[in-house]
């Protein structure tokens, strides 16, 4: 060990060199993950503005740190043991932040056969920073606000929900902050307020999005319908009067398994309509490719989505 003039014990030169290169790694990680996500995934810039904003800030911090290290071009000055431990902890936190940002990289929309065949009916798509609104050709009085699954591109649900729009229902797909509906569970409120001409509302969601939709339906009595895609609530809706519920699931789903869907009956109204897509999996409820942990499908994506869209359109037509 070395001793400074003031008598403080300092790290060995080898440790100081390691700390310097750890700083280089942190700067590279911040800058690299930001460039990788912003340039490589269209869902980032096309989604809620919070994620690209954070990535731009991370890129700026990484670039500034790299410039500072280049201008110094020397190993950091000797530090006390306490400062050295703090410096290592800070750099580990930065690396953890970079890893967290990489995990938030969303599942991008991958158009399937339904999109390639073109829309089944005429409708208008309007997009803002926080919503994608699909409106039928003509006046609509019913509306569905839809929460996407965790880290899934909002555009991935346009095709599966197109039959709902064709049945005369306006659909508002939410762009969630960081792709996580739990960060703003009341986001449906702003969508409802932005469409005052709609008199009858349902909310819905896929996977984690369905959890947020369930909570919103529980606490907002003007909502009269709930659509769950491979999802279930965490709070009981048995006492929520005036609410019609549709639960659509896949029998091969490896995440929201049939056992979990069956157990959710205890939390849903007794007249809940359950639809099981034989051979369907978790990722078939949107167009975003395969999902880790999912099951093996026993049906084609297009066939499954025809059943999903038809069941949803029929349900909303009745409630």
Buried (B, 14 or more C-beta within 10 A) or exposed (E): EEEEEEEBBBBEEEBBEBBBEBBEBBBBBBBBBBBBBBEEBBBBEBBBEBBBEBBEEBBEBBBEBBEEBEEEEEBBEBBBEEBBEEBBEEBEEBBEBBEEBBEBBBBBBBEBEBBEEEBBEEBEBEBEEBBBBBBBEEEBEBBBBBBBBBBBBBBBBBBBBBBBBBBBBBBBBBBBBBBBBBEBBEBBEBBBEEBEEBEBBBBBBBBBBBBBBBBBBBEBEEBBBBBBBBBBBEEEBEEBEEBBBBBBBBBBBBBBBBEBBEEBEEBBBEEBBBBBBEBBBBBBBBBBEEBEEBBEBBBBBBBBBBBBBBBBBBBBEEB
